[in-house]
């Protein structure tokens, strides 16, 4: 990088003097096309159930999901990601509801693709919303088993693809699941279904409000450290990304987001493939709580936090702020 001329030949403030100048030389941009909106759904009718640990976010019954999705689509948000709050009686040790063609997620996919075919629908692939033990995989004798879980995840992904999902989001961190899913999609004729792999998902403390939202937190026995990445490990995360791309992932994700911007930058620089981050529930909740207490300017830190992802090399972000960001960008 060439050094600037010495002062006063170089006055760095010259290009900050007016808004027009600042915008003309801005290095990174944020647009509504960068956003994926995570949405929590539940059974019932006429339900918008606020989630206490996620201010401004509610679980929606499908009749309330549709107008919310229509609004997002009208704002230009290209995709939403569905996360189900499964009825307690459907959470079992065999997790069979996960691949039920008529489960909540699959019904939501069919509805959205029938009514809003241009809105992309992304799904979550992991067993925790359906698991009596709250884990992303099967639990046998206190251990999370890998290969049997992968078989179940494939059945889950096939059911979602049959329902019309555009993007599958495997978030489980089991070994080999991307290759198995990609092979299954090819064999079943779902060759155009994209896989956005949660390739670098860390064993983070920032997931608490999400687990409240899907009802998995209270059921979780132990932790997820045997399958999610140690937060101290950068090279392991990059190895996981390399493996998932080699197995057929179309896009990769880093999760959480802001505490792992260095990982986002490293992934983009090393692989030059579509790279996303998830601004997870704990990140959102912290910003919202501070804004509600008047400690931060909510809109300003919202946009600043998302620009950080773009600056770090991300092509897009999953964020609960998506509709609010879209409205702010319109202004």
VENSULFEN-V64627 format. One record per residue. N is the residue number from 1. RES is the residue in three letters. PSI is psi as a letter, one per 20 degrees, with the letter a starting at -180 (NA if undefined). Layout:
# VENSULFEN-V64627
N:RES:PSI
N:RES:PSI
This chain:
# VENSULFEN-V64627
1:UNK:p
2:UNK:p
3:UNK:q
4:UNK:r
5:UNK:q
6:UNK:q
7:UNK:p
8:UNK:j
9:UNK:h
10:UNK:o
11:UNK:o
12:UNK:h
13:UNK:i
14:UNK:g
15:UNK:j
16:UNK:j
17:UNK:h
18:UNK:r
19:UNK:g
20:UNK:g
21:UNK:g
22:UNK:g
23:UNK:h
24:UNK:h
25:UNK:j
26:UNK:p
27:UNK:h
28:UNK:q
29:UNK:q
30:UNK:p
31:UNK:r
32:UNK:h
33:UNK:i
34:UNK:i
35:UNK:p
36:UNK:p
37:UNK:o
38:UNK:p
39:UNK:p
40:UNK:p
41:UNK:q
42:UNK:r
43:UNK:r
44:UNK:a
45:UNK:q
46:UNK:k
47:UNK:p
48:UNK:n
49:UNK:o
50:UNK:q
51:UNK:o
52:UNK:h
53:UNK:i
54:UNK:m
55:UNK:p
56:UNK:i
57:UNK:p
58:UNK:q
59:UNK:p
60:UNK:p
61:UNK:r
62:UNK:h
63:UNK:h
64:UNK:h
65:UNK:g
66:UNK:g
67:UNK:h
68:UNK:g
69:UNK:h
70:UNK:g
71:UNK:g
72:UNK:g
73:UNK:g
74:UNK:h
75:UNK:i
76:UNK:j
77:UNK:p
78:UNK:h
79:UNK:q
80:UNK:q
81:UNK:p
82:UNK:p
83:UNK:o
84:UNK:q
85:UNK:o
86:UNK:p
87:UNK:q
88:UNK:h
89:UNK:i
90:UNK:j
91:UNK:o
92:UNK:r
93:UNK:h
94:UNK:i
95:UNK:k
96:UNK:h
97:UNK:h
98:UNK:h
99:UNK:j
100:UNK:p
101:UNK:h
102:UNK:k
103:UNK:r
104:UNK:g
105:UNK:g
106:UNK:h
107:UNK:h
108:UNK:g
109:UNK:g
110:UNK:g
111:UNK:g
112:UNK:g
113:UNK:h
114:UNK:h
115:UNK:h
116:UNK:m
117:UNK:h
118:UNK:i
119:UNK:p
120:UNK:p
121:UNK:p
122:UNK:q
123:UNK:r
124:UNK:p
125:UNK:o
126:UNK:q
127:UNK:i
128:UNK:h
129:UNK:i
130:UNK:i
131:UNK:p
132:UNK:h
133:UNK:i
134:UNK:j
135:UNK:r
136:UNK:i
137:UNK:r
138:UNK:q
139:UNK:p
140:UNK:o
141:UNK:l
142:UNK:j
143:UNK:q
144:UNK:o
145:UNK:q
146:UNK:g
147:UNK:h
148:UNK:h
149:UNK:g
150:UNK:g
151:UNK:g
152:UNK:h
153:UNK:h
154:UNK:g
155:UNK:h
156:UNK:g
157:UNK:h
158:UNK:g
159:UNK:h
160:UNK:g
161:UNK:g
162:UNK:h
163:UNK:i
164:UNK:j
165:UNK:q
166:UNK:h
167:UNK:p
168:UNK:p
169:UNK:n
170:UNK:o
171:UNK:j
172:UNK:h
173:UNK:k
174:UNK:q
175:UNK:p
176:UNK:j
177:UNK:h
178:UNK:g
179:UNK:g
180:UNK:g
181:UNK:g
182:UNK:g
183:UNK:g
184:UNK:h
185:UNK:g
186:UNK:g
187:UNK:h
188:UNK:j
189:UNK:j
190:UNK:l
191:UNK:h
192:UNK:i
193:UNK:p
194:UNK:q
195:UNK:o
196:UNK:n
197:UNK:p
198:UNK:n
199:UNK:h
200:UNK:m
201:UNK:p
202:UNK:q
203:UNK:m
204:UNK:q
205:UNK:j
206:UNK:j
207:UNK:i
208:UNK:g
209:UNK:h
210:UNK:g
211:UNK:h
212:UNK:g
213:UNK:h
214:UNK:i
215:UNK:k
216:UNK:i
217:UNK:g
218:UNK:h
219:UNK:i
220:UNK:p
221:UNK:o
222:UNK:b
223:UNK:a
224:UNK:k
225:UNK:i
226:UNK:i
227:UNK:h
228:UNK:q
229:UNK:p
230:UNK:p
231:UNK:i
232:UNK:i
233:UNK:o
234:UNK:g
235:UNK:h
236:UNK:g
237:UNK:g
238:UNK:h
239:UNK:h
240:UNK:g
241:UNK:g
242:UNK:g
243:UNK:g
244:UNK:h
245:UNK:g
246:UNK:h
247:UNK:i
248:UNK:j
249:UNK:p
250:UNK:h
251:UNK:q
252:UNK:q
253:UNK:q
254:UNK:p
255:UNK:p
256:UNK:a
257:UNK:f
258:UNK:h
259:UNK:i
260:UNK:k
261:UNK:h
262:UNK:h
263:UNK:g
264:UNK:g
265:UNK:g
266:UNK:g
267:UNK:g
268:UNK:g
269:UNK:g
270:UNK:h
271:UNK:h
272:UNK:l
273:UNK:r
274:UNK:p
275:UNK:p
276:UNK:r
277:UNK:q
278:UNK:o
279:UNK:n
280:UNK:r
281:UNK:h
282:UNK:h
283:UNK:g
284:UNK:g
285:UNK:h
286:UNK:g
287:UNK:g
288:UNK:g
289:UNK:g
290:UNK:h
291:UNK:g
292:UNK:h
293:UNK:j
294:UNK:j
295:UNK:h
296:UNK:q
297:UNK:o
298:UNK:g
299:UNK:h
300:UNK:g
301:UNK:h
302:UNK:g
303:UNK:h
304:UNK:g
305:UNK:h
306:UNK:h
307:UNK:h
308:UNK:h
309:UNK:g
310:UNK:g
311:UNK:h
312:UNK:i
313:UNK:j
314:UNK:q
315:UNK:h
316:UNK:r
317:UNK:p
318:UNK:p
319:UNK:p
320:UNK:i
321:UNK:i
322:UNK:g
323:UNK:h
324:UNK:h
325:UNK:g
326:UNK:g
327:UNK:g
328:UNK:h
329:UNK:h
330:UNK:h
331:UNK:NA
